[in-house]
Amino acid sequence: MPAYVVVNVDVLDEEAGLAYAPVAQASIRYHGGRYLVMVPTPGAFEDGEAAALFMVVEFPDMDRIWEWYDSPEYRRARAIRGDRVRAGTVFVDGASPEGFSWS
């Protein structure tokens, strides 16, 4: 079942962002991820904070997300990013909405 990485990115240092982005993107592709959404965030709605960029990345499954996240390729990207690019990240298993219930 597909799994997703949902990210709000704030670039605090443009030079760091420009160095981080291609390394992170290559690591995602290498580990089987594909971008579904990558857009500037126009603003926050309902108790959220606006970020510079909103992304949704699809992976084949949750195991592949963890392989990517713990990989040397993405560790390198995180080291480049440091604290100069903030990435609020959530990992989510895909699920069919049929039969979904809050109870």
Helices and strands as residue ranges (DSSP letters): E 3-11, H 14-30, E 34-40, E 53-59, H 62-69, H 72-81, E 85-93
